[in-house]
Amino acid sequence: MRLGLKAFARVAWLALLASPASVFAQGTPEERRACTPDALRLCSAFIPDSDQITACLRQKNAELSEPCRQFILAGMKPSDSSGSVGARGRIAR
């Protein structure tokens, strides 16, 4: 059976909601609002693997919407000398 674009989007959205490891379940509401459309459009093949989605979004930086790009770039910059900030704003040590 061939799924239309709307049906595919619904299935992808349900997969996101069902996955406790999803990047969208871990990010802030602002990050989810900014990056969910880009993740569905550019990185749906990696749902529900949050690490793969994050890597995909970083790799496709030039294609991201401006709000999502801001979060992705902020997550790639070190915040201090004790560690670096991850895509969800957590310090990795």
PDB file as gemmi writes it, atoms N, CA and C in Angstrom:
CRYST1    1.000    1.000    1.000  90.00  90.00  90.00 P 1                      
ATOM      1  N   MET A   1       0.833  -1.173   0.000  1.00  0.00           N  
ATOM      2  CA  MET A   1       0.000   0.000   0.000  1.00  0.00           C  
ATOM      3  C   MET A   1       0.884   1.245   0.000  1.00  0.00           C  
ATOM      4  N   ARG A   2       0.554   2.184  -0.813  1.00  0.00           N  
ATOM      5  CA  ARG A   2       1.348   3.410  -0.944  1.00  0.00           C  
ATOM      6  C   ARG A   2       0.757   4.501  -0.072  1.00  0.00           C  
ATOM      7  N   LEU A   3       1.605   5.076   0.766  1.00  0.00           N  
ATOM      8  CA  LEU A   3       1.157   6.135   1.655  1.00  0.00           C  
ATOM      9  C   LEU A   3       1.348   7.492   1.002  1.00  0.00           C  
ATOM     10  N   GLY A   4       0.367   8.362   1.169  1.00  0.00           N  
ATOM     11  CA  GLY A   4       0.499   9.736   0.711  1.00  0.00           C  
ATOM     12  C   GLY A   4       1.377  10.508   1.681  1.00  0.00           C  
ATOM     13  N   LEU A   5       1.725  11.718   1.322  1.00  0.00           N  
ATOM     14  CA  LEU A   5       2.593  12.544   2.151  1.00  0.00           C  
ATOM     15  C   LEU A   5       1.964  12.816   3.517  1.00  0.00           C  
ATOM     16  N   LYS A   6       0.670  13.112   3.552  1.00  0.00           N  
ATOM     17  CA  LYS A   6       0.014  13.376   4.834  1.00  0.00           C  
ATOM     18  C   LYS A   6       0.014  12.132   5.709  1.00  0.00           C  
ATOM     19  N   ALA A   7      -0.255  10.977   5.125  1.00  0.00           N  
ATOM     20  CA  ALA A   7      -0.256   9.734   5.899  1.00  0.00           C  
ATOM     21  C   ALA A   7       1.142   9.427   6.417  1.00  0.00           C  
ATOM     22  N   PHE A   8       2.157   9.658   5.596  1.00  0.00           N  
ATOM     23  CA  PHE A   8       3.537   9.437   6.030  1.00  0.00           C  
ATOM     24  C   PHE A   8       3.883  10.349   7.197  1.00  0.00           C  
ATOM     25  N   ALA A   9       3.478  11.619   7.100  1.00  0.00           N  
ATOM     26  CA  ALA A   9       3.759  12.568   8.175  1.00  0.00           C  
ATOM     27  C   ALA A   9       3.092  12.131   9.470  1.00  0.00           C  
ATOM     28  N   ARG A  10       1.861  11.619   9.386  1.00  0.00           N  
ATOM     29  CA  ARG A  10       1.170  11.132  10.583  1.00  0.00           C  
ATOM     30  C   ARG A  10       1.905   9.950  11.197  1.00  0.00           C  
ATOM     31  N   VAL A  11       2.329   9.011  10.355  1.00  0.00           N  
ATOM     32  CA  VAL A  11       3.055   7.844  10.858  1.00  0.00           C  
ATOM     33  C   VAL A  11       4.371   8.270  11.497  1.00  0.00           C  
ATOM     34  N   ALA A  12       5.087   9.184  10.846  1.00  0.00           N  
ATOM     35  CA  ALA A  12       6.355   9.664  11.394  1.00  0.00           C  
ATOM     36  C   ALA A  12       6.124  10.386  12.715  1.00  0.00           C  
ATOM     37  N   TRP A  13       5.074  11.187  12.791  1.00  0.00           N  
ATOM     38  CA  TRP A  13       4.776  11.906  14.027  1.00  0.00           C  
ATOM     39  C   TRP A  13       4.451  10.922  15.151  1.00  0.00           C  
ATOM     40  N   LEU A  14       3.672   9.900  14.853  1.00  0.00           N  
ATOM     41  CA  LEU A  14       3.348   8.890  15.860  1.00  0.00           C  
ATOM     42  C   LEU A  14       4.606   8.161  16.325  1.00  0.00           C  
ATOM     43  N   ALA A  15       5.512   7.880  15.410  1.00  0.00           N  
ATOM     44  CA  ALA A  15       6.771   7.230  15.789  1.00  0.00           C  
ATOM     45  C   ALA A  15       7.574   8.128  16.721  1.00  0.00           C  
ATOM     46  N   LEU A  16       7.555   9.420  16.452  1.00  0.00           N  
ATOM     47  CA  LEU A  16       8.261  10.364  17.322  1.00  0.00           C  
ATOM     48  C   LEU A  16       7.659  10.373  18.722  1.00  0.00           C  
ATOM     49  N   LEU A  17       6.349  10.411  18.781  1.00  0.00           N  
ATOM     50  CA  LEU A  17       5.675  10.458  20.072  1.00  0.00           C  
ATOM     51  C   LEU A  17       5.854   9.160  20.857  1.00  0.00           C  
ATOM     52  N   ALA A  18       5.938   8.055  20.154  1.00  0.00           N  
ATOM     53  CA  ALA A  18       6.039   6.756  20.810  1.00  0.00           C  
ATOM     54  C   ALA A  18       7.444   6.450  21.307  1.00  0.00           C  
ATOM     55  N   SER A  19       8.419   7.166  20.812  1.00  0.00           N  
ATOM     56  CA  SER A  19       9.802   6.870  21.154  1.00  0.00           C  
ATOM     57  C   SER A  19      10.268   7.668  22.361  1.00  0.00           C  
ATOM     58  N   PRO A  20      10.551   7.013  23.478  1.00  0.00           N  
ATOM     59  CA  PRO A  20      11.039   7.742  24.635  1.00  0.00           C  
ATOM     60  C   PRO A  20      12.442   8.296  24.434  1.00  0.00           C  
ATOM     61  N   ALA A  21      13.200   7.753  23.494  1.00  0.00           N  
ATOM     62  CA  ALA A  21      14.568   8.203  23.251  1.00  0.00           C  
ATOM     63  C   ALA A  21      14.630   9.311  22.203  1.00  0.00           C  
ATOM     64  N   SER A  22      13.505   9.726  21.725  1.00  0.00           N  
ATOM     65  CA  SER A  22      13.470  10.715  20.667  1.00  0.00           C  
ATOM     66  C   SER A  22      14.101  12.034  21.089  1.00  0.00           C  
ATOM     67  N   VAL A  23      14.800  12.669  20.171  1.00  0.00           N  
ATOM     68  CA  VAL A  23      15.388  13.982  20.429  1.00  0.00           C  
ATOM     69  C   VAL A  23      14.311  14.980  20.818  1.00  0.00           C  
ATOM     70  N   PHE A  24      13.119  14.793  20.314  1.00  0.00           N  
ATOM     71  CA  PHE A  24      12.045  15.724  20.598  1.00  0.00           C  
ATOM     72  C   PHE A  24      11.487  15.513  21.991  1.00  0.00           C  
ATOM     73  N   ALA A  25      11.597  14.323  22.510  1.00  0.00           N  
ATOM     74  CA  ALA A  25      11.155  14.072  23.876  1.00  0.00           C  
ATOM     75  C   ALA A  25      12.176  14.631  24.858  1.00  0.00           C  
ATOM     76  N   GLN A  26      13.409  14.814  24.425  1.00  0.00           N  
ATOM     77  CA  GLN A  26      14.479  15.259  25.305  1.00  0.00           C  
ATOM     78  C   GLN A  26      14.732  16.755  25.219  1.00  0.00           C  
ATOM     79  N   GLY A  27      14.396  17.372  24.123  1.00  0.00           N  
ATOM     80  CA  GLY A  27      14.673  18.794  23.947  1.00  0.00           C  
ATOM     81  C   GLY A  27      13.648  19.656  24.670  1.00  0.00           C  
ATOM     82  N   THR A  28      13.939  20.945  24.708  1.00  0.00           N  
ATOM     83  CA  THR A  28      12.997  21.890  25.298  1.00  0.00           C  
ATOM     84  C   THR A  28      11.814  22.053  24.348  1.00  0.00           C  
ATOM     85  N   PRO A  29      10.707  22.589  24.850  1.00  0.00           N  
ATOM     86  CA  PRO A  29       9.576  22.838  23.943  1.00  0.00           C  
ATOM     87  C   PRO A  29       9.962  23.743  22.766  1.00  0.00           C  
ATOM     88  N   GLU A  30      10.827  24.723  23.026  1.00  0.00           N  
ATOM     89  CA  GLU A  30      11.264  25.625  21.953  1.00  0.00           C  
ATOM     90  C   GLU A  30      12.069  24.873  20.899  1.00  0.00           C  
ATOM     91  N   GLU A  31      12.961  23.978  21.347  1.00  0.00           N  
ATOM     92  CA  GLU A  31      13.750  23.180  20.398  1.00  0.00           C  
ATOM     93  C   GLU A  31      12.846  22.266  19.585  1.00  0.00           C  
ATOM     94  N   ARG A  32      11.878  21.652  20.247  1.00  0.00           N  
ATOM     95  CA  ARG A  32      10.956  20.766  19.524  1.00  0.00           C  
ATOM     96  C   ARG A  32      10.170  21.543  18.480  1.00  0.00           C  
ATOM     97  N   ARG A  33       9.655  22.718  18.858  1.00  0.00           N  
ATOM     98  CA  ARG A  33       8.901  23.531  17.895  1.00  0.00           C  
ATOM     99  C   ARG A  33       9.783  23.950  16.721  1.00  0.00           C  
ATOM    100  N   ALA A  34      11.012  24.298  16.999  1.00  0.00           N  
ATOM    101  CA  ALA A  34      11.912  24.783  15.947  1.00  0.00           C  
ATOM    102  C   ALA A  34      12.380  23.672  15.019  1.00  0.00           C  
ATOM    103  N   CYS A  35      12.653  22.488  15.566  1.00  0.00           N  
ATOM    104  CA  CYS A  35      13.337  21.455  14.778  1.00  0.00           C  
ATOM    105  C   CYS A  35      12.479  20.271  14.320  1.00  0.00           C  
ATOM    106  N   THR A  36      11.293  20.086  14.876  1.00  0.00           N  
ATOM    107  CA  THR A  36      10.471  18.957  14.451  1.00  0.00           C  
ATOM    108  C   THR A  36      10.181  18.985  12.957  1.00  0.00           C  
ATOM    109  N   PRO A  37       9.753  20.123  12.390  1.00  0.00           N  
ATOM    110  CA  PRO A  37       9.498  20.117  10.938  1.00  0.00           C  
ATOM    111  C   PRO A  37      10.737  19.763  10.115  1.00  0.00           C  
ATOM    112  N   ASP A  38      11.901  20.282  10.524  1.00  0.00           N  
ATOM    113  CA  ASP A  38      13.134  19.981   9.792  1.00  0.00           C  
ATOM    114  C   ASP A  38      13.507  18.510   9.935  1.00  0.00           C  
ATOM    115  N   ALA A  39      13.350  17.958  11.132  1.00  0.00           N  
ATOM    116  CA  ALA A  39      13.671  16.546  11.336  1.00  0.00           C  
ATOM    117  C   ALA A  39      12.763  15.662  10.496  1.00  0.00           C  
ATOM    118  N   LEU A  40      11.480  15.987  10.442  1.00  0.00           N  
ATOM    119  CA  LEU A  40      10.554  15.199   9.623  1.00  0.00           C  
ATOM    120  C   LEU A  40      10.882  15.333   8.141  1.00  0.00           C  
ATOM    121  N   ARG A  41      11.251  16.537   7.723  1.00  0.00           N  
ATOM    122  CA  ARG A  41      11.517  16.790   6.301  1.00  0.00           C  
ATOM    123  C   ARG A  41      12.866  16.232   5.854  1.00  0.00           C  
ATOM    124  N   LEU A  42      13.880  16.383   6.696  1.00  0.00           N  
ATOM    125  CA  LEU A  42      15.243  16.062   6.268  1.00  0.00           C  
ATOM    126  C   LEU A  42      15.796  14.749   6.830  1.00  0.00           C  
ATOM    127  N   CYS A  43      15.305  14.319   7.988  1.00  0.00           N  
ATOM    128  CA  CYS A  43      15.957  13.216   8.704  1.00  0.00           C  
ATOM    129  C   CYS A  43      14.983  12.121   9.147  1.00  0.00           C  
ATOM    130  N   SER A  44      13.851  12.012   8.483  1.00  0.00           N  
ATOM    131  CA  SER A  44      12.835  11.045   8.911  1.00  0.00           C  
ATOM    132  C   SER A  44      13.324   9.601   8.858  1.00  0.00           C  
ATOM    133  N   ALA A  45      14.317   9.317   8.049  1.00  0.00           N  
ATOM    134  CA  ALA A  45      14.849   7.949   7.956  1.00  0.00           C  
ATOM    135  C   ALA A  45      15.495   7.503   9.260  1.00  0.00           C  
ATOM    136  N   PHE A  46      15.843   8.450  10.130  1.00  0.00           N  
ATOM    137  CA  PHE A  46      16.550   8.121  11.368  1.00  0.00           C  
ATOM    138  C   PHE A  46      15.638   8.084  12.592  1.00  0.00           C  
ATOM    139  N   ILE A  47      14.359   8.367  12.413  1.00  0.00           N  
ATOM    140  CA  ILE A  47      13.410   8.316  13.518  1.00  0.00           C  
ATOM    141  C   ILE A  47      13.261   6.857  13.928  1.00  0.00           C  
ATOM    142  N   PRO A  48      13.385   6.503  15.184  1.00  0.00           N  
ATOM    143  CA  PRO A  48      13.384   7.294  16.407  1.00  0.00           C  
ATOM    144  C   PRO A  48      14.757   7.453  17.058  1.00  0.00           C  
ATOM    145  N   ASP A  49      15.850   7.234  16.353  1.00  0.00           N  
ATOM    146  CA  ASP A  49      17.192   7.298  16.936  1.00  0.00           C  
ATOM    147  C   ASP A  49      17.638   8.746  17.118  1.00  0.00           C  
ATOM    148  N   SER A  50      17.574   9.244  18.355  1.00  0.00           N  
ATOM    149  CA  SER A  50      17.852  10.663  18.615  1.00  0.00           C  
ATOM    150  C   SER A  50      19.273  11.072  18.239  1.00  0.00           C  
ATOM    151  N   ASP A  51      20.244  10.198  18.469  1.00  0.00           N  
ATOM    152  CA  ASP A  51      21.624  10.538  18.104  1.00  0.00           C  
ATOM    153  C   ASP A  51      21.767  10.687  16.596  1.00  0.00           C  
ATOM    154  N   GLN A  52      21.150   9.788  15.850  1.00  0.00           N  
ATOM    155  CA  GLN A  52      21.215   9.866  14.387  1.00  0.00           C  
ATOM    156  C   GLN A  52      20.465  11.091  13.856  1.00  0.00           C  
ATOM    157  N   ILE A  53      19.325  11.428  14.465  1.00  0.00           N  
ATOM    158  CA  ILE A  53      18.581  12.616  14.039  1.00  0.00           C  
ATOM    159  C   ILE A  53      19.423  13.857  14.274  1.00  0.00           C  
ATOM    160  N   THR A  54      20.040  13.944  15.449  1.00  0.00           N  
ATOM    161  CA  THR A  54      20.880  15.094  15.761  1.00  0.00           C  
ATOM    162  C   THR A  54      22.042  15.199  14.785  1.00  0.00           C  
ATOM    163  N   ALA A  55      22.700  14.080  14.497  1.00  0.00           N  
ATOM    164  CA  ALA A  55      23.811  14.085  13.537  1.00  0.00           C  
ATOM    165  C   ALA A  55      23.325  14.498  12.153  1.00  0.00           C  
ATOM    166  N   CYS A  56      22.161  14.008  11.762  1.00  0.00           N  
ATOM    167  CA  CYS A  56      21.593  14.359  10.458  1.00  0.00           C  
ATOM    168  C   CYS A  56      21.306  15.856  10.378  1.00  0.00           C  
ATOM    169  N   LEU A  57      20.688  16.408  11.428  1.00  0.00           N  
ATOM    170  CA  LEU A  57      20.386  17.836  11.427  1.00  0.00           C  
ATOM    171  C   LEU A  57      21.663  18.668  11.349  1.00  0.00           C  
ATOM    172  N   ARG A  58      22.695  18.247  12.058  1.00  0.00           N  
ATOM    173  CA  ARG A  58      23.975  18.967  11.999  1.00  0.00           C  
ATOM    174  C   ARG A  58      24.565  18.889  10.605  1.00  0.00           C  
ATOM    175  N   GLN A  59      24.475  17.717  10.000  1.00  0.00           N  
ATOM    176  CA  GLN A  59      25.046  17.514   8.663  1.00  0.00           C  
ATOM    177  C   GLN A  59      24.299  18.348   7.616  1.00  0.00           C  
ATOM    178  N   LYS A  60      23.009  18.545   7.822  1.00  0.00           N  
ATOM    179  CA  LYS A  60      22.194  19.275   6.845  1.00  0.00           C  
ATOM    180  C   LYS A  60      21.961  20.718   7.286  1.00  0.00           C  
ATOM    181  N   ASN A  61      22.917  21.282   7.981  1.00  0.00           N  
ATOM    182  CA  ASN A  61      22.829  22.630   8.537  1.00  0.00           C  
ATOM    183  C   ASN A  61      22.359  23.657   7.509  1.00  0.00           C  
ATOM    184  N   ALA A  62      22.856  23.588   6.298  1.00  0.00           N  
ATOM    185  CA  ALA A  62      22.513  24.580   5.275  1.00  0.00           C  
ATOM    186  C   ALA A  62      21.041  24.504   4.862  1.00  0.00           C  
ATOM    187  N   GLU A  63      20.397  23.360   5.100  1.00  0.00           N  
ATOM    188  CA  GLU A  63      19.004  23.180   4.697  1.00  0.00           C  
ATOM    189  C   GLU A  63      18.013  23.429   5.830  1.00  0.00           C  
ATOM    190  N   LEU A  64      18.509  23.694   7.041  1.00  0.00           N  
ATOM    191  CA  LEU A  64      17.637  23.867   8.194  1.00  0.00           C  
ATOM    192  C   LEU A  64      16.924  25.213   8.161  1.00  0.00           C  
ATOM    193  N   SER A  65      15.765  25.246   8.803  1.00  0.00           N  
ATOM    194  CA  SER A  65      15.092  26.524   9.016  1.00  0.00           C  
ATOM    195  C   SER A  65      15.968  27.339   9.976  1.00  0.00           C  
ATOM    196  N   GLU A  66      15.832  28.644   9.931  1.00  0.00           N  
ATOM    197  CA  GLU A  66      16.666  29.492  10.777  1.00  0.00           C  
ATOM    198  C   GLU A  66      16.483  29.205  12.274  1.00  0.00           C  
ATOM    199  N   PRO A  67      15.249  29.025  12.770  1.00  0.00           N  
ATOM    200  CA  PRO A  67      15.110  28.730  14.207  1.00  0.00           C  
ATOM    201  C   PRO A  67      15.810  27.439  14.623  1.00  0.00           C  
ATOM    202  N   CYS A  68      15.692  26.390  13.837  1.00  0.00           N  
ATOM    203  CA  CYS A  68      16.355  25.126  14.165  1.00  0.00           C  
ATOM    204  C   CYS A  68      17.865  25.276  14.062  1.00  0.00           C  
ATOM    205  N   ARG A  69      18.331  25.964  13.033  1.00  0.00           N  
ATOM    206  CA  ARG A  69      19.776  26.164  12.856  1.00  0.00           C  
ATOM    207  C   ARG A  69      20.379  26.836  14.092  1.00  0.00           C  
ATOM    208  N   GLN A  70      19.652  27.796  14.663  1.00  0.00           N  
ATOM    209  CA  GLN A  70      20.146  28.493  15.858  1.00  0.00           C  
ATOM    210  C   GLN A  70      20.379  27.504  17.003  1.00  0.00           C  
ATOM    211  N   PHE A  71      19.419  26.592  17.230  1.00  0.00           N  
ATOM    212  CA  PHE A  71      19.566  25.606  18.303  1.00  0.00           C  
ATOM    213  C   PHE A  71      20.691  24.618  18.006  1.00  0.00           C  
ATOM    214  N   ILE A  72      20.785  24.171  16.770  1.00  0.00           N  
ATOM    215  CA  ILE A  72      21.820  23.199  16.409  1.00  0.00           C  
ATOM    216  C   ILE A  72      23.206  23.826  16.557  1.00  0.00           C  
ATOM    217  N   LEU A  73      23.382  25.051  16.074  1.00  0.00           N  
ATOM    218  CA  LEU A  73      24.678  25.712  16.199  1.00  0.00           C  
ATOM    219  C   LEU A  73      25.016  25.994  17.651  1.00  0.00           C  
ATOM    220  N   ALA A  74      24.048  26.398  18.448  1.00  0.00           N  
ATOM    221  CA  ALA A  74      24.284  26.649  19.870  1.00  0.00           C  
ATOM    222  C   ALA A  74      24.705  25.364  20.574  1.00  0.00           C  
ATOM    223  N   GLY A  75      24.163  24.247  20.169  1.00  0.00           N  
ATOM    224  CA  GLY A  75      24.502  22.969  20.771  1.00  0.00           C  
ATOM    225  C   GLY A  75      25.873  22.467  20.384  1.00  0.00           C  
ATOM    226  N   MET A  76      26.459  23.012  19.329  1.00  0.00           N  
ATOM    227  CA  MET A  76      27.760  22.554  18.860  1.00  0.00           C  
ATOM    228  C   MET A  76      28.907  23.366  19.463  1.00  0.00           C  
ATOM    229  N   LYS A  77      28.605  24.507  20.111  1.00  0.00           N  
ATOM    230  CA  LYS A  77      29.646  25.374  20.657  1.00  0.00           C  
ATOM    231  C   LYS A  77      29.946  24.990  22.098  1.00  0.00           C  
ATOM    232  N   PRO A  78      31.227  24.954  22.468  1.00  0.00           N  
ATOM    233  CA  PRO A  78      31.553  24.719  23.875  1.00  0.00           C  
ATOM    234  C   PRO A  78      31.069  25.892  24.717  1.00  0.00           C  
ATOM    235  N   SER A  79      30.514  25.593  25.906  1.00  0.00           N  
ATOM    236  CA  SER A  79      30.006  26.668  26.757  1.00  0.00           C  
ATOM    237  C   SER A  79      31.027  27.118  27.781  1.00  0.00           C  
ATOM    238  N   ASP A  80      31.918  26.218  28.185  1.00  0.00           N  
ATOM    239  CA  ASP A  80      32.961  26.565  29.148  1.00  0.00           C  
ATOM    240  C   ASP A  80      34.049  25.511  29.077  1.00  0.00           C  
ATOM    241  N   SER A  81      35.070  25.665  29.891  1.00  0.00           N  
ATOM    242  CA  SER A  81      36.207  24.757  29.824  1.00  0.00           C  
ATOM    243  C   SER A  81      35.936  23.401  30.470  1.00  0.00           C  
ATOM    244  N   SER A  82      34.824  23.259  31.201  1.00  0.00           N  
ATOM    245  CA  SER A  82      34.550  21.989  31.879  1.00  0.00           C  
ATOM    246  C   SER A  82      33.867  20.974  30.986  1.00  0.00           C  
ATOM    247  N   GLY A  83      33.412  21.381  29.829  1.00  0.00           N  
ATOM    248  CA  GLY A  83      32.749  20.441  28.935  1.00  0.00           C  
ATOM    249  C   GLY A  83      32.118  21.194  27.789  1.00  0.00           C  
ATOM    250  N   SER A  84      31.425  20.480  26.928  1.00  0.00           N  
ATOM    251  CA  SER A  84      30.756  21.124  25.820  1.00  0.00           C  
ATOM    252  C   SER A  84      29.260  20.931  25.963  1.00  0.00           C  
ATOM    253  N   VAL A  85      28.524  21.854  25.393  1.00  0.00           N  
ATOM    254  CA  VAL A  85      27.076  21.782  25.464  1.00  0.00           C  
ATOM    255  C   VAL A  85      26.590  20.894  24.339  1.00  0.00           C  
ATOM    256  N   GLY A  86      25.714  19.954  24.652  1.00  0.00           N  
ATOM    257  CA  GLY A  86      25.143  19.061  23.655  1.00  0.00           C  
ATOM    258  C   GLY A  86      24.002  19.742  22.919  1.00  0.00           C  
ATOM    259  N   ALA A  87      23.388  19.029  21.980  1.00  0.00           N  
ATOM    260  CA  ALA A  87      22.321  19.579  21.177  1.00  0.00           C  
ATOM    261  C   ALA A  87      21.125  19.984  22.016  1.00  0.00           C  
ATOM    262  N   ARG A  88      20.980  19.420  23.191  1.00  0.00           N  
ATOM    263  CA  ARG A  88      19.849  19.744  24.043  1.00  0.00           C  
ATOM    264  C   ARG A  88      20.253  20.629  25.213  1.00  0.00           C  
ATOM    265  N   GLY A  89      21.430  21.271  25.105  1.00  0.00           N  
ATOM    266  CA  GLY A  89      21.842  22.220  26.107  1.00  0.00           C  
ATOM    267  C   GLY A  89      22.404  21.609  27.380  1.00  0.00           C  
ATOM    268  N   ARG A  90      22.748  20.350  27.365  1.00  0.00           N  
ATOM    269  CA  ARG A  90      23.331  19.710  28.531  1.00  0.00           C  
ATOM    270  C   ARG A  90      24.844  19.687  28.402  1.00  0.00           C  
ATOM    271  N   ILE A  91      25.526  19.790  29.494  1.00  0.00           N  
ATOM    272  CA  ILE A  91      26.981  19.777  29.459  1.00  0.00           C  
ATOM    273  C   ILE A  91      27.479  18.343  29.455  1.00  0.00           C  
ATOM    274  N   ALA A  92      28.314  18.025  28.477  1.00  0.00           N  
ATOM    275  CA  ALA A  92      28.914  16.695  28.369  1.00  0.00           C  
ATOM    276  C   ALA A  92      30.258  16.724  29.072  1.00  0.00           C  
ATOM    277  N   ARG A  93      30.484  15.771  29.929  1.00  0.00           N  
ATOM    278  CA  ARG A  93      31.763  15.722  30.678  1.00  0.00           C  
ATOM    279  C   ARG A  93      32.433  14.396  30.480  1.00  0.00           C  
TER     280      ARG A  93                                                      
END                                                                             
